Amino acid sequence: MATRNSEPVLEIAGLSKTYTRRSGGVKAVQNVSLTVGAGEVYGFLGANGAGKSTTIRMLLGLIAPSAGTIRLFGRDLRHGQPPRKVGSLVDGGAFYPFLSGRRNLDVLARTQGLDGGNIDALLAQVGLARDGHRKVKGYSTGMRQRLGVAAALLNDPDLVILDEPANGLDAAGIQEMRALIRSLATEHNKTVFLSSHLLNEVQQTCDRLAIIDRGVLIREDTVAGILHEEDILRVVAIPLGKAQAALADWPSAIEGAALNVRAAKADAPEIARRLIAADVEVFSLAPHERSLEEAFLAITQAETNAAETGNA
């Protein structure tokens, strides 16, 4: 994980992209700023159409920003200039189906002016050592995704940009991809910028993350910081309505068979006393750590509510 004193690998400041049309402009990305430190696995989250892919294409120099700057390894990136020390997997990678996995990597290496001497090592690294000789048309979705990661590593990059690398994978494939991504940072000293909608995987894989919603960056924090943004005590009791009334001094919400109370762990003894005094049957009272999915939905919903209030 990056230290505070390490030079950022990636810096984005005021990045925007507007697509012009006859009927008016479409603001795909608006004033996005973020920083990725060396050795991090950095998650980039957002719903479909939130601006993730547009941002990544600007990072790779494939489309020009309408405004803002991108700095890679301390240098400004210019549109049309292939970023150095960067490898990427976008849209699952494009391969020749009638060539083997190894031969595909060899062709890609040659087009990049590389000798391809690391291809066998890369196939082993991504778990395709035994299948490198097979034609890609016979590969499963997971194998194609792993081959895409190998292609992204051909030039031994310091920054690896992965756009939805677990798309189409089954549970076992997702677990393998998660381990592979973590190993890039922990064993191979690479920085990973990971775009994904699989929030559980981001929670288990990333050090920090940013949430983009309708082209606007609304949060950037550590995973732990987002998960523990608010303290919640989960109360399983009967009857829940009576329990909620007894705890009126704390914000709460009934969720299924439990009552989620926004309160610190230090409040637990007082909460227990009030429930008992109200003749509520308490079966459990414990801290509740929300999942990244719950946090993501709460953050984006709050942003939506604020936007609607502002437009009212």
N, C-alpha and C positions, 0 to 999 in steps of 0.2 A: 504494500500500500504506500502511496506517495507520502512524503514528509512535507511539512509546510515550507521548508526552505528549498525544496527541489524546484527547478525551473519547470513551468508548465509545459506539457507536451502539446496541448491544444488550447488556444484561447479564441473565443468568439465574442465579438463586441458589436452590439447594435445590428445584428444580422437580420436582413429583411429580404423578402422576395415577393414581388407583385407581378402577376400575369395580367397583361393588358388585353382587353377584349372590346369589341364594339359597344357592348352594353355597359362597359365599365371595368375597373380593375378588380382582380381577385387577390386578396392578401393571403398568400399561402403561409408565409412566415413573417412575424412582426417583432422587430427589435429584440432578438434573442441574444443573450449574453451568458456565457458559461466558461468554466475553466476545468481542464482535466489534467491531473498531475501524473507524473511518471509512476508506472507500476500499478495504477488503479485499474479495476474493472468498473467502468462507468456506465450506468444504465440510462437509456433515453426512452422515456415512456410517453405514450399517448395513444388515443383511439385512432382507428382508421380515418385518414383525412386530417389528422391533427397537425401535420407538417413535418413528421419525422423523416420521410423519404426525401422530401425537398431539401431539408437541411443537410442530409447526408450527401446528396448530389452536389450541393454547394461545397461541402468539405472536400470532395474528391475532384473539384474543378470541372465537373461535368456541365454545370449551369452557372451562370453569372449571378451574383447577388444584386439586388436592386439598391441595397445600401448595407453599410457595415463592413467589418474586417474579420478575416480569419488568419490566425497566426499559428503555424506549425513549427515546433521546435525553435520558437523565437523569430521566425521569418514570416513575412506577409505572403499569403497565397494569392496568386494571380489567376484569374479565369483562363482555362485552356492550358495551364501549366500543370503537368502531372505532379502531384505531391510526392516528394521523396521520402523514403523511410516509412511509407504507408502501404499497407496491404488491405484489401477489402473483399467482402463477400456481399454482393447486392443481387437481389432477385434470384438467389439460389445458384448463381454462376451459370455460365453457358458452356456446354461441352459437346464434342462430337460423339454422337451415340454409338457409332460403329468403330470407334477407337477405344483402346483400353484406357483405364484410369491413368496408368503410368504414361502412356503415349500422349494423352491429353495434357498432362502436366509438362511433358517434354516440349510439346508445341507451344504452350503458353510461355514457358521459359525462354524459348528461342525468340518469340515475338517481343519479349522484354529485354533481349540482349543478354540473357543469363545462360550459364553453361549447363544448368540443371543437375549439377553434381549432388545436390541435396535431396533429390526427388525420393529416393528409397527411404531416407531418414524421415522425410515428411509423411510418406505413406504409413510408416510404422507409427509415427507420432499421432496420427489421426485414426489409427486402428484399421488401416486398409492394406497392411503388408501382405496379407494372403490373397487379397482381391485386386491388387494393382494390375494384374495381367488380364483381368476380365473386361469385356466390352461394357462401356457405361450404360448401354441400353438394357443390360441385365441388372443394373444396380437398383437397390431399393431407394426410397426417398432419403432415408437416413444416411446411406452410403454416399449419395450424391451431395448431401449437405456437408459431410465430412471431407469429400473430395474438394468441395468449394473452399473449405477452410484451408486445406493443403495448398490450393491455388493462391489463396490470400497470403500465404507464408513463403512463397517462392523466393521473394527478394529479401528474405530475412528482415522484415520491417520492425521498427520500434513501436509503431502504432498500428493496431489491427482494428478496422471498422467492420462490424458484422451487423447486417440488416436482417433481422428475423431469422437467425441461423437454425432455430428449432422448428420452423414451419413444417407442418406435415409429418412430424415425427411421433412415434408412439411413446409410451411412458419410458420404456427402456432406452429408446433413442434420445429422449430428452435428458435423461440422467447421464448418458454418455457424453452428450454435448456440453452439459453443465460442467462435468469433470474436465473436459478438454479445455473449455474457456478458462476455468480457474487455473489450470496448469500453465497456460500461456503466460499468466502474470507471475505465479509463484515459482515455477520451474524454469521459465525461459525469459524472464525479465522484460516482458512486453506489456504495453499499455493497451487495454481493450475498450473500445467504445461500442457498446452493445445496444442496438435498437430492438425492442421486443414488446409484444403485447401479453406474453406469458408471465404474469406478475409473480406467481409463486417461484418461478425460476430466477427472475431478477432478484427477488428477496434472498434467495440462497446463493446467488452468484456474485452480486455487485457490492462494491464498497460504498459508492455514492451514486446518486441518480438525480435526474432532472425530469420534471413532468411538463409536457407541452400540451396545450389545449387550444384548439382553433387558432393555431399559429403563434400563440403567446406562451412564453415560458412562465409558469405560475409557481413552481417550487424547485429549489435545488438544495439538497441536503444529504447527509449520510443516510443509509437505510435505517440504522438504529434511531436516528433523530426523527425520521418520519413516523416510524412505528410507535415511538414513545412520546409522541407529541402531546398526548393527553393521557392522564391516568384514569383507568376505568376499573371499577370493581364489579364483578359479575355475581349477582345474587340469584340463587335458585330457592324459591320460597313459595308458600301457598297461604293466602291468595295474593297474586302479584299486584292487583289493584290496591289492596290494603297496604302492601309493602311500599308501593310507590307513594301513597299518601303519607305514610309514616316518615318517609325520607324526603319530604318536600323542600328541605334546605339545600338539597343537591340536585343538579339537573340529572334527569334519568329518562330511560326509554325502555319499554317492554319489547323484548326480542325473543320470539318463540316462547320457550318455557322459562325464561330468565329475565331479570331486570338488570340492565346495564346502568350503573351509577357513576357519573363523572366525579370521582373523588380520589384523593391520595390514599396510599396504603395506611398511612397513619390515622386515617379516619375510620378504619375498619372496626375497632372496638366500639366506638360511639354508634356506628351504624348498626352493629349487632345488638347493642343495648336497646336502641329505639325499636328495632323490629320485635324483640322479645317483649318489650313493654306494650307494643301494639297487638300482642297475642298473634303474631305471625309465625307460622312454622318455617324455620330456616333449615334447609338441607345442605347448602354450601354458600360460602362467601369467600371469594378469591380474586386476586388481580387478574385482569383479562388483557392479554397482549393482542392487539388487532393485527390482522394480516395486512400485507401490502395491498391486497385487493380492496379491503375495507378502507384503508387509508387513502388509496387512489380515488375511490368513489366519493369519499367525504370531501377531499380537496377539490376535485373537479366539480362536484355539485355545489360547493360553496362558491366557487368561481362563477358558475352559471347563475346562481341566485343573485350574486352581487351585480353581474352584468344586466340581468333582467330588472333589478331594482333601479340601476342607473339609467336604464332606457325607459323606465315607466314615466 
